[in-house]
Amino acid sequence: MNEGPVTRGKRFFRLAGMTAQVAGSYAKTRIKSMFQSEEDAERERNAAHELNGGRIARTLGELKGAVMKVGQMASIVSDLLPKELAEALRSLQRQAPPVDFAVIARQIESELGAPPEVLFKKFEVEPFAAASIGQVHRATTDDGREVVVKVQYPGVDGAVDSDLAQLKFALKAGGFVKRATGLIDVKQQSLDEVFAEIRARLVEELDYCNEADNVRRFREIHRGDAHVIIPEVVAERSSQRVLTLTFEPGDRIDELDARGYSQEVRDRLGDNLFRALAAQLFEHRLLHADPNPGNLAFRPNGDVVLYDFGCVKQVAPEIAAAYATTIRCGLAEDYAGVEVGLRGLGVRNPDGPPVEHTFYKQWRDILALPFLTGELFDYAAATIHDDVIRMIPAAIKHMASFQPPREIIFIDRAIVGHYGNLRRVRARGRLLDMLQPYLDIALANAPG
């Protein structure tokens, strides 16, 4: 246990110190490279990136809060990040160390007006889970309901802007932004827009009243789906920084083997998770945008339990339609249509050079594979993540034609994250048959 999050002033100096170390290391490496062979310079750069990636990950993990949450976001799509930073950030995906219970008890009393032993019939001191911005405790209400109580760490919400500013500067100073985008500088405006989108989701995630509303909205949109399980808000024990929900049990993704889940059940779980994601994105346009495996649980009857509704993306009708257009045109090898879809998504840089259709086809043949096979698509045997990495060097010359797409950052996060989750479930499915009706809905609801 630790005593709690670092105070705001100390957070600033810790992040500033980390940034100075990263920038100094990067500058030193660049100067040395001027006097080295290309092979020695590359080896030196890799060593510096490994060192700086470790510095960043350690600091984010120690400070918790917004910067750790961003690190976790990044680690979910680690296949597309520079290797040195991705490996360092994977450590943040594991459960964070909990804070001392006295900190949690004081926060509950501050928010709800009484200590946990007064508010609940039973309250477990040992946390059920600990994460970047808060931790969760099991409890029992006076009327006998089994619940989970999510408590935000004190001071986290006041440090978001400072945290993100320091992190953005550290990533640029360390050369990670260049390396992650094909060694070409990202426009400052595009980088600012990406961080603005991250900030917007973080601010929402730190407001547990907002999360309670999200839980109610997701219960409504999945009301007709018996196999998607959403907890219920216990309003009288919730506030802006404390959220109490009914406890919905299930087996974690790394417990399926031990619990003896058959292939038939795994396939059913995969279908239910895929349909839930498609319905959220294309029909309801309200996306559960945190695909961390810890936010999922499963049941032997095929039920999928969703947890943690802090990070939710409201999808505009035109974005859902543009996504559907891009997918449908890609499947049909209509690359002029793909171009239209990508422009609608904000992926194509309108000022960038044209893109030949053969380039789009290379990506289409990789990304559309789950929908092209006439057989069951087997996630366990999928190599899309490896194929994407192999495409990156060849794609460098096209990078000026594209830009970071603010509107779909969290959509892509959800899709890529659940691809990884379905690989771990080892599900199989006929994905095109499941997807087509949702594409129809998105296109039918397109503005104009």
Sequence and secondary structure as in RCSB ss.txt:
>XXXX:A:sequence
MNEGPVTRGKRFFRLAGMTAQVAGSYAKTRIKSMFQSEEDAERERNAAHELNGGRIARTLGELKGAVMKVGQMAS
IVSDLLPKELAEALRSLQRQAPPVDFAVIARQIESELGAPPEVLFKKFEVEPFAAASIGQVHRATTDDGREVVVK
VQYPGVDGAVDSDLAQLKFALKAGGFVKRATGLIDVKQQSLDEVFAEIRARLVEELDYCNEADNVRRFREIHRGD
AHVIIPEVVAERSSQRVLTLTFEPGDRIDELDARGYSQEVRDRLGDNLFRALAAQLFEHRLLHADPNPGNLAFRP
NGDVVLYDFGCVKQVAPEIAAAYATTIRCGLAEDYAGVEVGLRGLGVRNPDGPPVEHTFYKQWRDILALPFLTGE
LFDYAAATIHDDVIRMIPAAIKHMASFQPPREIIFIDRAIVGHYGNLRRVRARGRLLDMLQPYLDIALANAPG
>XXXX:A:secstr
 BS    HHHHHHHHHHHHHHHHHHHHHHHHHHTTS HHHHHHHHHHHHHHHHHHHHHHHHHH HHHHHHHHHHH
HTGGGS HHHHHHHGGGGS    B HHHHHHHHHHHHSS HHHH SEE SS SEE SSEEEEEEE TT  EEEEE
EE TTSGGGHHHHHHHHHHHHHHTTHHHHHTTTS   HHHHHHHHHHHHHHHHHHT HHHHHHHHHHHHHHTTT 
TTEE   B GGG  SSEEEEE    B GGGTTTTT  HHHHHHHHHHHHHHHHIIIIII EEE    GGGEEE T
TS EEE   SSEEE  HHHHHHHHHHHHHHHTT HHHHHHHHHHHT B TTS    HHHHHHHHHHHTHHHH SS
 EEGGG  HHHHHHHHHHHHGGGGGGB   GGGHHHHHHHHHHHHHHHHHT EE HHHHHHHHHHHHHHT   
